[in-house]
Amino acid sequence: MSESIKVLAVTGPTATGKTALAVRLAERFGGEIVSVDSRQVYRGLDIGSGKDLEEYGAVPFHLIDIADPAKEVYNLARFCADAFAAIGEIAGRNKLPILCGGTALYLLALLAGYRLPGEALPPRNSGRPREKQEGGADSFAPPFELDALILGVYYPRAEVRERIRIRLDKRLAAGMLDEGRRLLSSGVTPEQLEFFGLEYREMARCLTGKCTPQEMRDTLLNKIRQFAKRQDIFFRKMEREGHVIRWLLRGDPAAAEELTRRFLQGETLPPPDFRLSDIVNPSRPVHAGD
């Protein structure tokens, strides 16, 4: 692949305000947002997945509400194909593609140029190579490379935990459990609802009488906080593999705009202020130069 397209990626743990920052940068630099979220692709998964479509304003967005949760299973290969198509189409109109979302595996697949064979890995004892399979009808190979500036929204862990609590209670007050009821009445089975994970798994348990709403809320709070920790672990893995993530303390918009401006103008960027792997105590505030 010789062609390369500049993209901006805004990522970070859950409940850190990635969408708001991505929208600001899209407005400032003429961008369009490509959602990197494994659940926002499904229609009807709105409150629980945190679509927050009102945040986008007039900014165009892609890969949201494109799959039927009752009839389709949206996988990584389909996401990569759809995302690269959207990126190419956006860049073809001289707009800036902005990848935004917290499904870290999806983001890594784009940035690392995953080649996906479109079939399951063969059993370990089958004698067939597990990394060199024949491509099937759903196989995927990236049509071009991505030249990416990766911006990460960083909050100390204690602040992330509190932001998760506030956001969860707001979503419950906004009718998240009613959303689960609507999905079940629309043809989504309890098993399918559980498949969507986190909020939807616990909603399925509650709506089938396996727990009370209060038990659902308390379990969810704990599990979402655990999920945020796993996201941190994945981002550290990305850093170890050579992906440079420029973490912005509390999503500093001025710093994000300056880095984006320099990136788009082809200037040499400064090294990151810090790496997640450098942080010994995730609950301690981080300052540039620490």
Secondary structure, DSSP 8 states (H G I E B T S, - for coil): ---EEEEEEEE-STTS-HHHHHHHHHHHHTEEEEE--TTTTBTT--TTTT--GGGGTT--EESSS-B-TTT----HHHHHHHHHHHHHHHHHTT-EEEEE-S-HHHHHHHHTT--B-SS----TTSSS-SS-----TT-B--SSEEEEEEEEEE--HHHHHHHHHHHHHHHHHTTHHHHHHHHHHTT--HHHHHHT-HHHHHHHHHHTTSS-HHHHHHHHHHHHHHHHHHHHHHHHHHHHTT--EEEEETT-HHHHHHHHHHHHTT------S--GGG-S-TTS---TT-
